[in-house]
């Protein structure tokens, strides 16, 4: 895995991923940036969401969970003193599908968080990571939508 990051101006950098995708990072206005990109600390949270999200979909398929959609929200708390490491990270998974067994989903999330996700394994040495999940039955979404007509 190899990335590159090039300085642009102010506190802004432009980066390229292993596969050539572009990303912009920037600092807050308070720090002297223009807020025209992701804060580097935000990217850590996005990385955790993406890593565990991939695991939920991949492992969920192998466990025959009928997952139609996944939304991941993360609340990260940072120490007030520099370098401001994350102290607590709480992940909220909303999984939409059909007849999803909560015990299987919990197992899938546990495997992602504790067995496969590189980002979670790295962050756990510094921050306390907790999670919760909500299951939304896909049939209920369609039923509620059809009642709106």
C-alpha positions as CSV (number, residue, x, y, z in Angstrom):
1,X,0.0,0.0,0.0
2,X,1.4,3.4,-1.0
3,X,-0.1,6.8,-0.9
4,X,1.2,10.3,-1.8
5,X,0.3,13.7,-0.3
6,X,1.3,17.0,-1.9
7,X,1.2,20.5,-0.3
8,X,-1.1,23.0,-2.1
9,X,-1.4,26.1,0.0
10,X,-2.5,27.3,3.5
11,X,-2.9,24.0,5.3
12,X,-4.3,22.2,2.3
13,X,-2.8,19.0,0.8
14,X,-3.9,16.9,-2.1
15,X,-3.4,13.1,-1.9
16,X,-3.6,10.1,-4.2
17,X,-4.5,6.6,-3.1
18,X,-2.9,3.4,-4.1
19,X,-5.5,3.2,-6.9
20,X,-5.1,6.8,-8.0
21,X,-8.1,8.3,-6.3
22,X,-7.7,11.9,-5.1
23,X,-8.4,13.3,-1.7
24,X,-8.0,16.8,-0.1
25,X,-7.1,17.4,3.5
26,X,-7.2,20.8,5.2
27,X,-7.1,22.4,8.6
28,X,-9.9,24.2,10.4
29,X,-10.2,28.0,10.1
30,X,-9.3,28.2,13.8
31,X,-6.0,26.5,13.0
32,X,-5.3,28.6,9.9
33,X,-6.9,26.4,7.2
34,X,-9.7,27.0,4.8
35,X,-11.8,24.0,5.7
36,X,-11.7,22.9,2.1
37,X,-11.0,19.2,2.7
38,X,-11.2,16.5,5.3
39,X,-9.5,17.0,8.6
40,X,-6.9,14.2,9.0
41,X,-8.5,13.0,12.2
42,X,-11.8,12.7,10.4
43,X,-10.2,10.4,7.9
44,X,-9.3,8.0,10.8
45,X,-13.0,7.8,11.6
46,X,-13.9,7.3,7.9
47,X,-11.3,4.6,7.7
48,X,-12.8,2.8,10.7
49,X,-16.3,3.1,9.2
50,X,-15.1,1.9,5.8
51,X,-13.0,-1.0,7.1
52,X,-15.7,-2.4,9.4
53,X,-18.4,-1.6,6.8
54,X,-16.6,-3.8,4.2
55,X,-16.3,-6.5,6.8
56,X,-20.0,-6.3,7.6
57,X,-20.9,-6.7,4.0
58,X,-18.4,-9.4,3.2
59,X,-18.8,-11.5,6.3
60,X,-22.5,-10.9,6.3
61,X,-22.8,-12.4,2.8
62,X,-20.8,-15.4,3.9
63,X,-23.1,-15.9,6.8
64,X,-26.1,-15.5,4.4
65,X,-27.4,-12.3,6.0
66,X,-29.7,-10.5,3.5
67,X,-28.2,-7.1,4.0
68,X,-29.5,-4.5,1.6
69,X,-27.9,-1.3,3.0
70,X,-25.6,-0.2,5.8
71,X,-25.3,3.2,7.3
72,X,-22.4,3.9,9.7
73,X,-22.2,6.9,12.1
74,X,-19.2,7.4,14.3
75,X,-18.8,9.7,17.2
76,X,-15.2,10.3,18.2
77,X,-14.1,12.1,21.4
78,X,-10.6,13.5,21.5
79,X,-8.3,14.5,24.3
80,X,-8.3,18.3,24.7
81,X,-4.5,18.4,25.0
82,X,-2.3,18.1,21.9
83,X,-1.7,15.8,20.1
84,X,-5.5,15.3,20.8
85,X,-5.7,11.5,20.4
86,X,-9.1,9.9,20.2
87,X,-10.1,8.6,23.7
88,X,-13.5,7.2,22.9
89,X,-14.9,6.1,19.6
90,X,-18.5,5.0,19.3
91,X,-19.8,3.3,16.1
92,X,-23.5,3.1,15.3
93,X,-24.4,0.7,12.6
94,X,-27.8,0.8,10.9
95,X,-28.3,-2.3,8.9
96,X,-31.3,-2.6,6.5
97,X,-32.3,-6.0,5.2
98,X,-34.6,-9.0,5.4
99,X,-34.9,-11.3,8.4
100,X,-31.5,-10.4,9.8
101,X,-30.6,-12.5,12.8
102,X,-29.4,-10.1,15.5
103,X,-27.0,-12.8,17.0
104,X,-25.4,-13.3,13.6
105,X,-25.1,-9.6,13.0
106,X,-23.4,-9.1,16.3
107,X,-21.0,-11.9,15.4
108,X,-20.3,-10.3,12.1
109,X,-19.6,-6.9,13.7
110,X,-17.4,-8.6,16.4
111,X,-15.4,-10.4,13.7
112,X,-14.9,-7.1,11.9
113,X,-13.9,-5.1,15.0
114,X,-11.8,-7.7,16.6
115,X,-10.6,-10.0,13.9
116,X,-10.3,-8.4,10.4
117,X,-10.3,-4.6,10.5
118,X,-6.8,-3.2,10.4
119,X,-8.0,0.3,11.4
120,X,-9.8,-1.0,14.5
121,X,-6.8,-3.1,15.5
122,X,-4.6,0.0,15.3
123,X,-7.0,2.4,17.0
124,X,-7.7,0.0,19.9
125,X,-4.2,0.6,21.3
126,X,-5.1,4.2,21.9
127,X,-8.9,4.7,22.1
128,X,-11.8,2.8,23.6
129,X,-14.0,1.6,20.8
130,X,-17.7,0.7,21.4
131,X,-20.5,0.0,19.1
132,X,-24.2,-0.5,18.8
133,X,-26.4,-1.6,15.9
134,X,-30.0,-1.1,14.7
135,X,-31.7,-3.5,12.3
136,X,-34.4,-2.1,10.0
137,X,-36.5,-4.6,8.2
138,X,-36.6,-3.8,4.5
139,X,-40.3,-4.7,4.3
140,X,-41.2,-2.0,6.9
141,X,-39.5,0.7,4.8
142,X,-41.5,-0.3,1.7
143,X,-44.7,-0.6,3.7
144,X,-44.2,2.9,5.2
145,X,-43.4,4.4,1.8
146,X,-46.4,2.9,0.1
147,X,-48.7,4.4,2.9
148,X,-47.4,7.9,2.0
149,X,-49.1,7.8,-1.5
